[in-house]
Amino acid sequence: MKIPLLLLAASFALAYLLFLLLPDVFDSWNSQAFDQLFRIRSRNAALQPSYDNTIVHLDLNNTSLQDLSEFYLDRSHYAKVTRNLQEMRVAAQVYDFIFAFPQDPAKDKEMAEAAAAAGNAYFGVAFGLSGSQESTYRDPAVEEYLRMTSWRIRVEGDADSLPIGTNPLPTFHELADAARGLGTLNVQPDPDGVIRRFPMLVRYNGAFYPSLPLRVIAEYLDVAPDRVVLQAGRSITLQRAHRPGEEAHDISIPIDAGGNFRINFIGAWDRMTHYNFSDVYRASDDRDELELFGKEMAGKIVTVADVSANSRDVGPVPTDGNFPLSGLLSNVMHNILTGSFLRELSFVEMLVVELGLLATVFALSLKLSPVQFSLGVAGLAVAYLAVSAAAFFYFQAVFKIVRPMLMLSFALTSNVAYRYIVEERNKAFLRRTFEAYFPPAVVERIMENPELITTGERKELTIMFSDIAGFTRMSSTMAPDRIQTILNEYFEAMVDIAFRYDGTVDKFMGDGLMVFFGDPVPHEDHALRCVRMAIDMQLKMRELAQSWLAKGETPLKLRIGINSGVVVVGNMGSARRLSYTALGADVNLAQRLESNAPLGGILISQRTRDLLGGEIPTRAIGKIKVKGLDEPIDAFEVPVG
């Protein structure tokens, strides 16, 4: 058990070490693997999370630009849309824009007045997040505005890991002052360039500046900054949040140590409800159309964004390689509004899961063969992936994927290598040892079932003894090497015939041979096989005799005796010297029949003849007296071609 445990420990340590030393590589692989689950979910309507159409998009797309016959829109266009959305009684207008600088004073004023009149228009601000020192905006009025609109929230724990905002780039002051509020639009992709998270808070001048979606949803849910609680590295809680007409409850938004929220993308870009910018722009030209829009869009949170070919505000996300980034705002707001948050398993939870996987691998390694073990680990990996997918699809839980797969791969590779290199080497040694004493069939059975070495069983077998008549007397006049040559040639031919019929060659006794049938390979026709083997042996012996005669040797003849009966078969002997053999009175009877058999003939017992079922002709020779038995027995001769 030590070696498998050490290999599993090494697999565990190596997987963790890779993630520790090369986090950008392996964390990215893990994220990319999990992205596939997002893609599967986004393509399968049955798996997609429910969509709350309180969140809708107003798209400035190519169609809108063609309808308006304008390639670049000025502030008056946005002012008209803002007024029209106000007329439609939308809950919030979320502009995915930073109108950073004044342009035409009259049109800027028109837009600011429209925003002030609407009272629910939000715009963007961007911060530099790479610095460690706070900096102030050069315009004191803007600086004062940012200070006044920052959040003073309750903080639990150490928030030093949250990013510090520097060099703010806000919407120009007059429009910002008229707006309901500004929020950060900063986005930081993961090391592989894919955007999966959204920064929710930025530290700025001793306070916090919320992201645009967080500010919008907090105010939509009637949560003032003093009821926003930051638990550093864990969550942002909106206390006593409530949608219009619903009961108040706390909403806990999970974040990482850097204050980033992992977005639970509800699907592809077209999963959400979309309206054309130009349709809303022209709605005020027709009062009936404006009222129709009002019935449909009243109470909605509208994200207004440029998604035309002219816009470069696109990037890769788990569900799409070219996703309009205004969709990030909508997804974040949708997640908070519906409480559909991804829950990433903690370090301790994943540790328990991974140790459970390795414990299962350990159990498999103790019980299964290398092939079965490989299939078992592969099945375990597939099962883990299925569980991870189901946990995501139905419970929005995020499991690590790559690290457990690495552990299982390392564990599989190392264990299989160990077992093939070390255990197979040991088996080869044992096999060579066994083959010196046992026939191949017995070796295979022992290798598959080692307990056979120490167990025996009682069963009916058919046993054959053969002996070369007069060989002992003749060998006294022969050279030793010639004796060896003749015996080797004889035994090789006889053993080949025995193995052809699945016989077990028990032992060689001088020039004698013992073979039995029915174990370890069970055959119902063991008597028939044995007699047919004996016939082939006698025919082969005639060929050998002719060959020896041609070489000047004395032709030899074979006597064969066969009996069937219940005997004890198994490994017999001491711990140092075992012999797989059969014992019992019916074994002795087969040997007695051999000594009474005619030269070149085959003598069988009554029980063997009965088991033949008439398939081989026999000739009764009457009763014969054999040594060891008081009563004569019936014997039968089997004709040889």
C-alpha positions in Angstrom: 0.0 0.0 0.0 3.0 2.4 0.5 3.8 2.8 -3.1 0.3 3.8 -4.3 0.0 6.2 -1.4 3.3 7.8 -2.3 2.4 8.1 -5.9 -1.0 9.7 -5.1 0.7 12.1 -2.7 3.2 13.0 -5.4 0.4 13.5 -7.9 -1.4 15.8 -5.5 1.7 17.8 -4.7 2.7 18.2 -8.4 -0.7 19.5 -9.4 -0.7 22.1 -6.7 2.9 23.0 -7.4 2.1 23.7 -11.1 -0.8 26.0 -10.1 1.5 27.7 -7.6 4.5 28.2 -9.9 2.6 28.9 -13.1 -0.7 30.4 -12.1 -1.2 32.4 -15.3 -1.0 29.3 -17.4 -2.9 26.8 -15.3 -5.5 29.1 -13.9 -6.2 30.2 -17.5 -6.6 26.6 -18.6 -9.0 26.1 -15.7 -11.0 29.1 -16.7 -11.0 28.2 -20.4 -12.2 24.7 -19.5 -15.1 26.2 -17.4 -15.9 28.5 -20.3 -17.0 25.5 -22.2 -19.8 24.9 -19.7 -21.0 28.5 -20.3 -21.0 27.8 -24.1 -22.9 24.6 -23.6 -25.5 26.3 -21.4 -25.9 29.3 -23.7 -26.7 26.9 -26.6 -29.2 24.8 -24.7 -32.5 26.5 -23.9 -33.3 23.9 -21.2 -30.1 24.8 -19.3 -30.2 28.5 -19.6 -31.0 30.6 -16.5 -34.3 32.5 -16.5 -34.1 36.0 -17.9 -35.7 38.9 -16.1 -36.6 41.4 -18.8 -36.4 44.3 -16.3 -32.9 44.7 -17.8 -33.1 45.7 -21.5 -30.7 47.1 -24.1 -31.0 50.2 -26.3 -28.6 49.6 -29.1 -27.0 52.2 -31.3 -26.3 49.8 -34.1 -25.6 50.0 -37.8 -29.4 50.0 -38.5 -29.9 53.0 -36.2 -27.1 55.0 -37.9 -28.6 54.3 -41.3 -32.1 55.3 -40.1 -30.7 58.5 -38.6 -28.5 59.2 -41.7 -25.8 60.1 -39.3 -22.4 58.4 -38.8 -21.5 60.4 -35.7 -24.2 61.5 -33.3 -24.0 64.7 -31.3 -25.2 65.4 -27.8 -28.6 66.6 -29.0 -29.4 63.1 -30.3 -28.7 61.6 -26.8 -30.7 64.4 -25.2 -33.7 63.5 -27.3 -33.4 59.8 -26.4 -33.0 60.7 -22.7 -36.2 62.7 -22.9 -38.1 60.0 -24.7 -37.0 57.3 -22.2 -38.2 59.7 -19.5 -41.6 59.8 -21.3 -41.6 56.0 -21.4 -41.2 56.0 -17.6 -38.2 53.7 -17.6 -36.7 53.1 -14.1 -33.1 53.9 -15.1 -31.1 55.0 -18.1 -27.6 53.5 -17.9 -25.3 55.0 -20.5 -22.3 52.9 -21.3 -20.5 56.1 -22.3 -18.0 58.5 -20.8 -18.8 61.9 -22.3 -15.4 63.2 -21.1 -15.2 66.6 -22.6 -17.6 69.4 -23.5 -18.2 69.9 -27.2 -20.9 72.3 -28.5 -22.1 74.4 -25.5 -25.7 74.5 -26.7 -26.0 70.8 -27.3 -24.1 70.0 -24.1 -26.5 72.1 -22.2 -29.5 70.4 -23.9 -28.1 67.0 -22.9 -27.5 68.1 -19.3 -31.0 69.5 -19.0 -32.5 66.3 -20.4 -30.5 64.2 -17.8 -31.5 66.5 -15.0 -35.2 66.4 -16.0 -35.1 62.6 -16.3 -33.5 62.2 -12.9 -32.5 58.6 -13.6 -29.7 58.9 -16.1 -26.3 57.3 -15.2 -23.0 57.8 -16.9 -19.5 56.4 -16.7 -16.2 57.2 -15.1 -12.9 55.4 -15.5 -10.0 55.2 -13.1 -6.4 54.2 -13.5 -6.1 51.1 -11.4 -2.4 50.3 -11.7 -1.0 52.8 -9.2 -0.7 52.4 -5.5 -1.0 56.1 -4.7 -4.2 58.1 -5.0 -4.1 61.2 -7.2 -6.6 64.0 -7.6 -8.2 65.4 -10.7 -6.9 68.8 -11.8 -10.3 70.3 -12.0 -11.4 71.1 -8.4 -15.0 71.1 -9.3 -14.8 67.6 -10.7 -12.7 66.5 -7.8 -15.4 67.8 -5.4 -18.1 66.0 -7.4 -16.3 62.7 -7.2 -15.8 63.2 -3.5 -19.4 64.0 -3.0 -20.7 61.0 -5.0 -18.3 58.4 -3.5 -19.7 55.9 -1.1 -19.1 55.8 2.6 -19.8 52.1 3.3 -19.4 49.8 6.2 -16.2 47.7 5.9 -15.6 44.4 7.7 -12.0 43.1 7.3 -9.0 44.4 5.5 -9.9 46.1 2.2 -6.3 47.0 1.3 -6.4 44.5 -1.6 -9.1 46.5 -3.4 -7.7 48.5 -6.3 -6.9 52.2 -5.7 -8.3 54.6 -8.3 -6.0 57.1 -9.9 -6.3 59.7 -12.6 -10.0 59.7 -13.0 -11.6 60.2 -16.4 -15.3 61.2 -15.6 -18.2 62.5 -17.7 -17.8 66.2 -18.1 -18.8 68.2 -15.1 -22.0 69.8 -16.2 -23.5 66.5 -17.4 -22.2 64.6 -14.4 -23.8 67.2 -12.1 -27.1 66.7 -13.9 -26.9 62.9 -13.8 -28.3 60.7 -11.1 -24.8 59.4 -10.6 -21.6 58.1 -12.2 -20.1 54.6 -11.9 -16.9 53.0 -12.9 -16.6 51.3 -16.2 -13.2 49.8 -15.6 -12.8 46.2 -16.9 -9.8 44.0 -16.3 -9.5 40.8 -18.4 -8.0 37.7 -17.0 -4.4 36.8 -18.0 -5.7 34.9 -21.0 -7.5 38.1 -22.2 -11.0 36.8 -21.5 -13.3 39.0 -19.4 -15.0 37.0 -16.7 -15.1 39.4 -13.8 -16.2 43.0 -13.1 -14.5 45.3 -10.5 -17.3 46.4 -8.1 -15.6 49.0 -6.0 -12.6 51.3 -6.3 -10.9 53.0 -3.4 -10.7 56.7 -4.0 -9.6 59.4 -1.5 -10.5 57.5 1.6 -13.9 56.3 0.3 -15.2 53.9 -2.3 -16.5 54.5 -5.8 -19.0 52.0 -7.1 -19.1 50.4 -10.5 -21.9 51.7 -12.7 -24.0 48.5 -12.5 -23.6 48.4 -8.7 -24.7 52.0 -8.3 -27.7 51.6 -10.6 -29.0 48.5 -8.9 -28.4 49.7 -5.4 -30.5 52.8 -6.1 -33.1 50.8 -8.0 -33.4 48.5 -4.9 -33.5 51.6 -2.6 -30.2 50.8 -0.8 -28.3 53.8 0.4 -24.5 53.7 0.8 -24.8 53.3 4.6 -26.6 50.0 4.0 -23.8 48.6 1.8 -21.5 46.3 3.7 -18.2 45.2 2.3 -16.8 41.9 3.7 -13.3 42.1 2.2 -12.6 39.2 0.0 -16.0 37.7 0.5 -19.0 39.8 -0.4 -20.8 43.1 -0.8 -24.1 43.0 1.0 -27.0 45.3 0.1 -29.0 45.4 3.3 -32.9 45.6 3.2 -32.9 45.8 -0.6 -36.3 45.6 -2.3 -37.7 45.9 -5.7 -40.7 48.2 -6.1 -43.7 46.5 -4.5 -41.7 43.6 -3.0 -40.5 42.8 0.5 -37.1 43.9 1.7 -34.2 41.4 2.0 -30.4 41.3 2.1 -28.6 40.6 -1.1 -25.0 39.2 -0.7 -22.9 39.7 -3.8 -19.8 37.4 -3.8 -16.5 39.0 -4.7 -12.8 38.0 -4.6 -10.0 39.6 -2.7 -9.7 42.3 -5.4 -13.3 43.2 -5.2 -14.1 41.5 -8.5 -17.5 40.0 -9.2 -17.5 36.8 -11.3 -20.2 37.3 -13.9 -22.8 34.6 -14.4 -23.4 35.3 -18.1 -27.1 34.5 -18.9 -26.3 33.6 -22.5 -25.3 35.1 -25.8 -25.8 38.7 -26.7 -29.2 38.2 -28.3 -30.5 36.5 -25.1 -31.6 39.9 -23.7 -34.3 42.1 -25.0 -32.9 44.7 -27.5 -34.4 47.9 -28.9 -33.0 50.1 -31.7 -31.7 53.5 -30.7 -33.3 55.1 -33.8 -36.8 53.7 -32.9 -36.7 55.3 -29.5 -35.2 58.5 -30.9 -38.1 58.8 -33.4 -40.8 57.7 -31.0 -41.6 61.2 -29.9 -42.5 62.1 -33.5 -45.6 59.9 -33.1 -47.5 60.1 -29.8 -49.2 56.8 -30.3 -45.9 55.1 -30.8 -44.4 56.8 -27.7 -47.3 55.5 -25.7 -46.8 52.0 -27.0 -43.2 52.1 -26.1 -44.2 53.5 -22.7 -46.4 50.5 -22.0 -43.6 48.1 -22.9 -40.6 49.9 -21.3 -42.1 51.3 -18.2 -40.1 50.3 -15.1 -37.2 48.9 -17.2 -33.5 49.4 -16.6 -32.2 50.4 -20.0 -28.6 50.1 -20.9 -27.8 52.5 -23.8 -24.6 51.6 -25.7 -22.9 51.9 -29.1 -22.7 48.5 -30.6 -22.3 49.6 -34.2 -19.4 48.5 -36.4 -17.8 51.8 -35.5 -17.5 50.8 -31.9 -14.4 49.1 -30.5 -16.0 48.3 -27.2 -16.1 44.6 -27.7 -14.1 41.7 -26.2 -14.0 38.0 -25.5 -16.2 36.6 -22.7 -16.9 32.9 -21.8 -20.0 32.8 -24.1 -18.6 34.8 -27.1 -15.3 35.7 -28.5 -16.6 39.1 -29.7 -19.0 40.4 -27.1 -20.3 44.0 -26.8 -18.9 45.0 -23.4 -22.0 47.0 -22.6 -23.5 43.5 -22.0 -21.2 43.2 -19.0 -23.2 46.0 -17.3 -26.5 44.3 -18.1 -25.3 40.8 -16.9 -24.0 42.2 -13.6 -27.2 44.1 -13.0 -29.2 41.0 -13.9 -27.2 38.8 -11.6 -27.7 41.1 -8.7 -31.4 41.7 -9.4 -32.2 38.0 -9.7 -29.6 36.7 -7.1 -28.2 34.4 -9.7 -24.6 34.3 -8.4 -21.9 31.8 -9.2 -20.5 30.2 -6.1 -16.9 29.2 -6.4 -15.9 26.4 -4.1 -13.5 27.6 -1.4 -10.0 26.2 -1.0 -11.1 23.9 1.8 -14.1 22.6 -0.1 -12.0 21.9 -3.2 -9.3 20.2 -1.0 -12.0 17.9 0.3 -13.2 17.1 -3.2 -9.7 16.4 -4.5 -8.7 14.2 -1.6 -11.9 12.3 -2.1 -11.0 11.7 -5.7 -7.5 10.5 -4.8 -9.0 8.2 -2.1 -11.2 6.7 -4.7 -8.2 6.2 -7.0 -6.3 4.6 -4.1 -9.1 2.1 -3.6 -9.2 1.3 -7.3 -5.5 0.8 -7.4 -5.7 -1.9 -4.7 -8.5 -3.9 -6.3 -8.2 -3.6 -10.1 -5.9 -4.8 -12.8 -4.0 -2.2 -14.7 -6.5 -2.2 -17.5 -9.5 -2.1 -15.1 -7.7 0.6 -13.1 -7.2 2.8 -16.1 -10.8 2.4 -17.1 -11.9 3.1 -13.6 -9.9 6.3 -13.3 -11.1 7.4 -16.7 -14.6 6.8 -15.6 -14.0 8.7 -12.4 -12.7 11.7 -14.4 -15.8 11.6 -16.6 -18.0 11.3 -13.5 -16.3 14.3 -11.9 -16.7 16.4 -15.1 -20.4 15.4 -15.2 -20.9 16.4 -11.6 -19.1 19.7 -12.1 -21.3 20.4 -15.1 -24.5 19.5 -13.3 -23.4 21.6 -10.3 -22.9 24.6 -12.6 -26.0 24.1 -14.7 -28.4 23.5 -11.8 -26.8 25.0 -8.7 -24.5 27.6 -10.2 -21.5 26.1 -8.3 -18.0 26.5 -9.8 -15.7 23.5 -9.3 -12.0 23.5 -10.3 -11.6 21.4 -13.4 -8.0 21.4 -14.6 -6.3 20.7 -11.2 -8.4 17.6 -10.4 -7.9 16.4 -13.9 -4.1 16.8 -13.6 -4.2 14.9 -10.3 -6.1 12.1 -11.9 -3.8 12.0 -14.9 -0.7 12.0 -12.8 -2.1 9.4 -10.5 -3.2 7.2 -13.4 0.1 7.5 -15.3 2.3 6.9 -12.3 0.3 4.0 -10.9 0.1 2.3 -14.3 3.8 2.8 -14.9 4.6 1.4 -11.5 2.4 -1.6 -11.9 3.6 -2.4 -15.4 7.3 -1.8 -14.6 7.5 -3.2 -11.1 4.6 -5.6 -10.8 4.9 -7.0 -14.3 8.6 -7.5 -13.6 7.7 -9.4 -10.5 5.1 -11.4 -12.3 7.5 -12.3 -15.1 9.9 -13.6 -12.4 7.1 -15.6 -10.8 5.9 -16.8 -14.2 9.4 -18.1 -15.1 9.5 -19.8 -11.7 6.1 -21.5 -12.1 6.8 -22.6 -15.6 9.7 -24.7 -14.4 7.1 -26.8 -12.5 3.6 -26.2 -14.0 2.1 -26.5 -17.5 1.1 -23.2 -19.2 -2.6 -23.5 -18.4 -1.8 -24.0 -14.7 0.6 -21.0 -14.7 -2.1 -18.8 -16.2 -4.6 -19.8 -13.6 -2.2 -19.3 -10.8 -1.3 -15.8 -12.2 -4.9 -14.8 -12.3 -5.9 -16.5 -9.0 -2.8 -16.7 -6.7 -5.0 -18.4 -4.0 -4.9 -21.6 -6.0 -1.3 -22.1 -4.8 -2.6 -23.0 -1.4 -6.0 -24.4 -2.1 -7.2 -27.8 -3.3 -10.5 -29.2 -4.5 -12.2 -32.5 -5.1 -13.5 -33.1 -8.6 -13.9 -35.7 -11.3 -11.0 -35.9 -13.7 -9.7 -38.3 -16.4 -6.1 -39.3 -15.8 -3.7 -40.9 -18.3 -0.4 -42.7 -17.6 1.9 -43.7 -20.4 5.2 -45.7 -20.4 7.7 -46.8 -23.0 7.9 -50.5 -22.9 11.4 -51.9 -22.3 13.1 -48.4 -22.4 14.8 -48.9 -19.0 16.5 -52.1 -20.1 17.4 -50.7 -23.6 18.8 -47.5 -22.1 21.4 -49.5 -20.2 23.2 -50.1 -23.5 22.9 -46.5 -24.9 25.0 -43.5 -24.6 23.7 -40.8 -22.1 23.4 -38.2 -24.8 21.4 -40.5 -27.0 19.1 -41.4 -24.2 18.6 -37.7 -23.6 17.9 -37.0 -27.3 15.3 -39.8 -27.7 13.5 -38.8 -24.4 13.5 -35.1 -25.4 12.1 -35.9 -28.8 9.5 -38.2 -27.3 8.4 -35.9 -24.5 8.2 -32.9 -26.8 5.9 -34.7 -29.2 3.7 -36.1 -26.4 3.4 -32.7 -24.6 2.5 -30.9 -27.8 -0.3 -33.4 -28.3 -1.5 -33.1 -24.6 -1.6 -29.3 -24.9 -3.5 -29.5 -28.2 -6.4 -31.1 -26.2 -6.0 -28.8 -23.2 -4.5 -31.5 -21.0 -2.5 -30.7 -17.9 0.9 -32.4 -18.0 1.4 -33.4 -14.4 4.8 -35.0 -14.3 7.5 -36.9 -16.0 8.6 -40.2 -14.4 11.7 -41.5 -16.2 10.2 -42.5 -19.5 6.7 -42.3 -18.1 4.2 -39.4 -18.4 1.1 -38.4 -16.4 -1.6 -36.1 -17.9 -5.0 -35.3 -16.6 -8.0 -33.5 -18.0 -10.8 -31.4 -16.4 -8.6 -29.1 -14.4 -7.5 -26.3 -14.2 -9.3 -25.8 -17.5 -12.7 -27.5 -16.9 -14.1 -29.5 -19.8 -17.3 -31.6 -19.6 -15.8 -33.9 -22.3 -12.6 -34.5 -20.3 -12.7 -38.3 -20.9 -13.3 -37.9 -24.7 -10.4 -35.4 -24.9 -8.1 -37.7 -23.0 -8.8 -40.8 -25.1 -8.4 -38.9 -28.4 -5.1 -37.6 -27.1 -4.0 -41.1 -26.3 -4.9 -42.3 -29.8 -2.9 -39.4 -31.3 0.0 -40.3 -29.0 0.1 -43.9 -30.1 0.0 -42.8 -33.8 2.8 -40.3 -33.1 4.8 -43.0 -31.4 4.6 -45.2 -34.5 6.0 -42.3 -36.5 8.8 -41.8 -34.0 9.6 -45.6 -34.0 10.0 -45.6 -37.8 12.3 -42.6 -37.5 14.4 -44.2 -34.8 14.5 -47.5 -36.8 15.8 -45.6 -39.8 18.6 -44.3 -37.6 19.6 -47.7 -36.4 17.8 -47.5 -33.1 15.5 -50.2 -31.7 11.8 -49.3 -32.4 9.9 -48.5 -29.1 6.3 -49.1 -28.2 4.0 -47.2 -25.8 1.5 -48.5 -23.2 -1.3 -46.2 -22.1 -3.8 -46.5 -19.2 -6.7 -44.2 -18.6 -9.2 -43.9 -15.8 -11.9 -41.4 -14.8 -12.9 -40.7 -11.2 -13.1 -38.2 -8.3 -9.7 -37.1 -7.1 -8.2 -34.3 -5.1 -6.4 -31.8 -7.3 -4.3 -28.7 -6.4 -0.9 -27.7 -5.2 0.7 -30.3 -3.0 4.0 -30.2 -1.2 5.9 -27.8 1.0 6.2 -24.0 0.8 9.6 -24.4 -1.0 8.5 -27.1 -3.5 5.0 -27.3 -4.7 3.6 -29.6 -7.4 0.2 -29.1 -9.0 -1.1 -32.7 -9.2 -4.0 -35.0 -8.7 -4.1 -37.6 -5.9 -6.5 -40.5 -5.0 -7.4 -44.1 -5.7 -8.6 -43.3 -9.2 -5.2 -41.9 -10.1 -3.5 -45.1 -8.9 -6.0 -47.1 -11.0 -5.0 -45.3 -14.1 -1.4 -46.2 -13.4 -2.4 -49.9 -12.9 -4.3 -49.9 -16.2 -1.2 -48.6 -18.0 1.0 -51.5 -16.6 -1.7 -53.9 -17.9 -2.1 -52.3 -21.3 -0.8 -54.1 -24.4 2.2 -52.8 -26.3 1.1 -50.0 -28.6 -2.4 -50.1 -27.0 -4.7 -48.1 -24.8 -6.5 -49.6 -21.8 -9.4 -47.7 -20.2 -11.7 -48.3 -17.2 -15.5 -48.8 -17.2 -16.1 -45.2 -15.9 -14.1 -43.7 -18.8 -15.9 -45.9 -21.3 -19.3 -44.6 -19.9 -18.2 -41.0 -20.2 -17.2 -41.5 -23.9 -20.9 -41.9 -24.7 -20.1 -44.3 -27.6 -18.2 -41.6 -29.6 -15.1 -43.8 -29.7 -15.3 -47.6 -30.3 -13.9 -49.8 -27.5 -13.4 -53.6 -27.1 -14.1 -55.4 -23.8 -11.2 -57.6 -22.7 -13.0 -58.9 -19.6 -12.1 -58.4 -16.0 -8.5 -58.0 -15.0 -6.8 -58.1 -11.6 -4.9 -55.0 -10.7 -2.5 -54.4 -7.8 -4.2 -52.7 -4.8 -7.7 -53.9 -5.5 -9.2 -57.0 -4.1 -11.8 -57.4 -6.9 -11.1 -57.6 -10.6 -12.3 -54.7 -12.7 -13.7 -54.4 -16.2 -11.3 -53.1 -18.7 -11.7 -52.0 -22.3 -9.2 -51.6 -25.1 -9.4 -48.6 -27.5 -8.4 -49.5 -31.1 -5.7 -47.3 -32.6 -6.1 -46.7 -36.4 
